[in-house]
Amino acid sequence: MGIRPPVRSSRTSLRTLAVATVLASGLAGCTQEMDSATTASAIGDFRLDRLVVIADDPISGPVSRRVSDAELKAALTKAVDSRLRRFRGTGEYSIGIKVAGYVLAPRGVPLLTPKSQLFLNVFAYDATPARLNPEPLQLVVNERAGGDAVVGSGYSQTAEEQLAELAENAAIEIERWLRKNEAWFGGRRARGAAPLPLPAAIPTAPSADAAKPAPAPAIPGRHSGT
């Protein structure tokens, strides 16, 4: 029996995306890294066996930048694998991720364009493999707070940079979810070797758009002269 996250109906995905997009107004919380004492502790006997990421024509927001299914899969696989592969427990567990949708913010004012988000369905499996969570974790992943609050990440990041940041945030949120459900992995008493350190963040060069000054917002009733 293989690890393959169930594919939810397009109607369910559309409803999830519609609700989650409302959160892009800023009401949704941003991902915060866990403290060093937490990230340095094991999660029961958790050790990642297999990671399966499915990005099969996910829904994208109407004003979103576009990336390919392969790019979505590669970014999430890289971020989640590097985050979870560092655990050295004696168990064998697998993670399945289905990409339901995404929004990569274009150049524009955040009040008028959505922030970048990923919409994921996540399952955890034991060695059988049997699902540990009967219902999927429906994860809404947001871009980090910061940057230029006026023009948003569409001006300061390329689509690839936005996706890489969202994938890293997804990995953090998935680890946080596993920690909340440590009982699946034998609980605290099953903890053994400490995980390897988190991989160092690799700085990315700013996009060409980042060097361009943002245009001033238009003022109603005022016309530009020549």
C-alpha positions in Angstrom: 0.0 0.0 0.0 1.6 3.2 -1.1 1.6 6.7 0.5 -0.7 8.9 -1.5 -2.7 11.7 0.1 -6.4 11.4 -0.9 -7.4 13.8 -3.6 -10.3 16.0 -2.4 -13.0 17.1 -4.7 -12.6 20.3 -6.8 -15.7 21.7 -5.0 -14.0 21.2 -1.6 -10.8 22.7 -2.9 -12.6 25.7 -4.3 -14.4 26.3 -1.0 -11.2 25.9 0.9 -9.4 28.3 -1.3 -12.2 30.9 -1.2 -12.3 30.9 2.6 -8.6 31.0 2.9 -8.2 33.8 0.5 -10.3 36.0 2.7 -7.7 35.5 5.4 -5.1 37.1 3.1 -6.4 40.5 4.2 -4.0 40.1 7.1 -6.3 38.5 9.7 -4.4 35.3 9.4 -1.3 34.8 11.6 2.1 34.7 10.1 4.5 31.7 10.7 7.0 32.2 13.5 10.0 30.0 13.9 10.0 27.9 17.1 12.5 28.6 19.8 15.8 26.8 19.7 15.1 24.6 22.7 12.0 23.2 20.9 13.6 22.6 17.6 16.5 20.9 19.3 14.2 18.3 20.9 13.0 15.0 19.4 9.3 14.3 18.5 8.8 10.9 20.2 10.5 8.3 18.1 9.7 10.2 14.9 12.0 9.6 11.9 10.9 10.5 8.4 10.7 7.5 6.1 8.9 8.8 3.0 7.7 12.2 1.9 5.2 12.3 -0.9 4.1 15.7 -2.3 1.3 15.9 -4.9 0.8 19.0 -6.9 -1.7 18.0 -9.6 -3.1 21.2 -11.2 -3.9 23.0 -8.0 -6.2 26.0 -8.0 -4.5 29.4 -8.1 -5.9 32.8 -7.2 -7.3 34.9 -10.1 -4.5 37.6 -9.7 -1.7 35.2 -8.7 1.6 34.8 -10.4 1.9 31.3 -11.9 4.4 28.5 -11.2 4.4 25.0 -12.6 3.2 21.9 -10.7 6.8 20.7 -10.8 8.1 23.9 -9.2 5.5 23.6 -6.4 6.4 20.0 -5.8 10.2 20.6 -5.8 10.0 23.6 -3.4 7.8 21.8 -0.9 9.8 18.6 -1.1 13.1 20.4 -0.5 11.8 22.5 2.4 9.9 19.8 4.3 12.4 17.0 3.7 15.3 19.1 5.0 13.3 20.1 8.0 12.0 16.7 9.0 14.8 14.4 7.8 17.0 15.7 10.7 15.0 13.7 13.3 16.7 10.5 14.3 14.1 8.4 16.1 13.7 4.7 15.8 10.2 4.8 14.3 9.4 5.0 10.6 6.7 7.5 9.6 5.7 9.1 6.3 4.2 12.4 5.4 1.8 13.0 2.5 1.1 16.5 1.2 -1.5 17.5 -1.4 -1.3 21.1 -2.7 -4.9 22.3 -3.0 -4.1 25.8 -4.2 -1.8 28.8 -4.0 -1.6 32.6 -4.3 1.7 34.3 -5.2 1.1 38.1 -4.8 1.8 40.2 -7.9 3.1 43.7 -7.9 0.5 45.8 -6.1 -0.8 47.3 -2.9 -1.7 44.6 -0.3 -5.1 46.1 0.3 -5.9 45.5 -3.4 -4.0 42.3 -4.1 -3.9 39.2 -1.8 -0.8 38.2 0.1 1.1 35.0 -0.9 -0.4 31.8 0.5 -0.3 28.0 0.2 -3.3 25.8 0.8 -2.3 22.2 1.8 -3.9 19.0 2.9 -1.4 17.0 5.1 -1.5 13.4 6.3 0.9 11.5 8.6 1.3 7.7 8.3 2.9 5.0 10.4 5.1 2.2 9.0 2.0 0.0 8.0 1.3 2.5 6.4 -1.9 3.6 8.2 -3.1 7.2 8.5 -2.5 8.7 11.9 -4.9 11.5 11.2 -8.2 10.3 9.6 -9.1 13.8 8.5 -6.4 16.0 6.7 -4.7 18.8 8.4 -6.0 21.7 6.2 -3.0 24.1 6.4 -3.1 27.7 5.3 0.5 29.0 5.0 1.1 32.7 4.9 4.1 34.8 3.8 6.2 36.3 6.5 5.4 39.7 8.0 7.9 42.3 7.1 9.2 43.9 4.0 7.5 47.0 2.6 4.1 47.2 4.2 2.9 49.5 1.4 3.8 47.6 -1.8 4.0 44.0 -0.5 6.2 41.0 -1.5 5.2 41.2 -5.2 7.7 44.1 -5.6 10.5 42.7 -3.5 10.4 39.0 -4.5 10.2 36.9 -7.6 7.6 34.1 -7.8 10.3 31.6 -7.1 11.4 33.5 -3.9 7.8 33.8 -2.7 7.3 30.0 -3.2 10.5 29.2 -1.4 9.5 31.3 1.6 6.0 29.7 1.7 7.5 26.2 1.5 9.8 26.9 4.4 6.9 28.2 6.4 4.9 25.1 5.5 7.7 22.9 6.8 7.7 24.9 10.1 3.9 24.5 10.5 4.0 20.8 9.7 6.7 20.2 12.3 4.7 22.3 14.8 1.6 20.0 14.0 3.7 16.9 14.6 4.9 18.2 17.9 1.3 18.9 19.0 0.6 15.2 18.2 3.7 13.7 19.8 1.5 10.9 21.2 1.4 9.4 17.7 5.1 8.8 18.0 5.1 7.3 21.6 5.2 10.6 23.4 8.0 12.2 25.4 9.1 8.9 26.9 10.0 7.6 23.4 12.4 10.5 22.7 15.9 9.4 21.9 18.7 11.1 20.0 18.3 14.9 19.5 17.7 16.0 16.0 20.4 17.4 13.8 20.6 21.2 13.7 18.3 23.1 11.4 19.9 23.8 8.0 21.3 27.2 7.7 19.2 29.6 5.7 20.8 30.4 2.3 20.4 34.1 1.4 18.9 34.8 -2.0 19.8 37.6 -4.2 17.1 40.3 -4.4 15.0 40.3 -7.5 15.5 42.8 -10.2 12.2 44.3 -9.3 13.4 45.0 -5.7 15.7 47.7 -7.0 13.0 49.6 -8.7 11.2 52.2 -6.8 7.5 51.5 -6.2 5.1 53.9 -7.9 3.2 56.2 -5.6 -0.4 55.2 -5.0 -2.8 57.2 -7.2 -4.8 59.9 -5.4 -8.5 60.1 -6.4 -9.4 63.2 -8.3 -5.7 64.1 -9.1 -4.4 63.9 -12.7 -0.8 63.8 -13.6 0.5 66.6 -15.8 3.1 66.6 -18.5 
